[in-house]
Amino acid sequence: MTLTVKNISDVFNKDVFTNRGVFCGRVSDIDINLGKFRINSLVVETGKGSFLSEMIGGKKGVIIPYTLVINVGDVVIIKHITPTAQPETGPTSENPEALPTFA
């Protein structure tokens, strides 16, 4: 997806939904690689009771890699994330089964 410089500021405060229509939060920041003129990720501030808020616990936000963004229009659509059972120590790269899967 290509965003022009004019459109980047319009992405802030947009609602974020999964492609299954589940509310995730609002865009609060954007990570941009100025060397390659590419967006790396969106920082999504999770709302109370939102899908991402329930998945990440008490955290206030989550970084969504831009590769998961499907569309940016009136709202931002991302690929649906399916939570998996996590051990008490949390997911790690050594335990990939504990990491969320993307639909």
C-alpha positions as CSV (number, residue, x, y, z in Angstrom):
1,M,0.0,0.0,0.0
2,T,1.4,3.4,-1.0
3,L,0.8,6.5,1.2
4,T,1.9,9.9,0.0
5,V,3.4,12.5,2.3
6,K,0.1,14.3,2.2
7,N,-1.7,11.2,3.5
8,I,0.6,10.2,6.3
9,S,-0.6,12.8,8.7
10,D,-4.2,11.7,7.9
11,V,-3.5,8.2,9.3
12,F,-3.1,9.5,12.9
13,N,-6.1,8.8,15.1
14,K,-7.8,6.6,12.6
15,D,-9.6,3.6,14.0
16,V,-8.0,0.2,13.4
17,F,-10.0,-2.9,12.6
18,T,-9.1,-6.4,11.6
19,N,-10.3,-7.8,8.3
20,R,-13.0,-9.7,10.3
21,G,-14.4,-6.4,11.6
22,V,-13.0,-6.5,15.1
23,F,-12.0,-3.1,16.6
24,C,-8.4,-2.9,17.7
25,G,-7.7,0.7,18.7
26,R,-6.5,3.9,17.1
27,V,-3.2,4.8,15.3
28,S,-1.2,6.9,17.7
29,D,2.2,6.9,15.9
30,I,4.0,5.8,12.7
31,D,7.5,4.4,12.4
32,I,9.0,5.6,9.1
33,N,12.3,4.5,7.5
34,L,13.4,7.8,6.0
35,G,16.3,6.2,4.2
36,K,14.0,4.0,2.2
37,F,10.9,6.2,2.3
38,R,8.9,3.4,3.7
39,I,6.5,2.9,6.6
40,N,7.9,0.2,9.0
41,S,5.0,0.0,11.5
42,L,2.0,1.6,13.0
43,V,1.7,2.1,16.8
44,V,-1.9,1.4,17.8
45,E,-3.3,2.6,21.1
46,T,-5.6,0.0,22.3
47,G,-9.0,1.0,23.6
48,K,-10.7,-0.5,26.7
49,G,-12.3,-3.8,25.9
50,S,-10.9,-3.8,22.4
51,F,-9.6,-7.0,20.7
52,L,-5.9,-6.1,21.1
53,S,-6.4,-4.8,24.6
54,E,-7.8,-8.2,25.7
55,M,-4.9,-10.0,23.9
56,I,-2.0,-8.0,25.3
57,G,-3.4,-7.5,28.8
58,G,-2.8,-4.2,30.5
59,K,-0.5,-2.7,27.9
60,K,-1.6,0.7,26.4
61,G,-0.5,0.0,22.9
62,V,1.0,-2.3,20.4
63,I,3.3,-2.0,17.3
64,I,1.7,-3.4,14.2
65,P,4.2,-4.2,11.3
66,Y,3.1,-2.5,8.2
67,T,3.2,-5.8,6.3
68,L,0.0,-6.6,8.3
69,V,-1.9,-3.5,7.0
70,I,-4.4,-4.4,4.3
71,N,-5.9,-1.0,3.6
72,V,-5.9,2.6,4.8
73,G,-9.1,4.6,4.1
74,D,-11.6,6.0,6.5
75,V,-10.3,3.3,8.8
76,V,-7.2,1.1,8.9
77,I,-7.7,-2.6,8.1
78,I,-5.1,-5.1,9.3
79,K,-4.9,-8.9,9.1
80,H,-6.8,-10.6,11.9
81,I,-4.5,-11.9,14.7
82,T,-5.5,-15.1,16.4
83,P,-4.2,-15.4,19.9
84,T,-2.7,-18.7,21.0
85,A,-2.2,-20.2,24.4
86,Q,0.9,-18.6,26.1
87,P,3.0,-20.1,28.8
88,E,3.4,-18.1,32.0
89,T,6.8,-16.9,30.9
90,G,5.3,-15.4,27.7
91,P,6.2,-15.9,24.0
92,T,9.8,-16.0,22.9
93,S,11.6,-16.7,19.7
94,E,12.7,-20.1,21.2
95,N,9.0,-21.0,21.7
96,P,7.3,-20.0,18.4
97,E,4.1,-21.9,19.3
98,A,3.3,-19.2,21.9
99,L,3.5,-16.4,19.4
100,P,0.2,-15.2,17.9
101,T,-0.8,-16.4,14.4
102,F,-2.1,-14.2,11.6
103,A,-5.0,-15.1,9.4
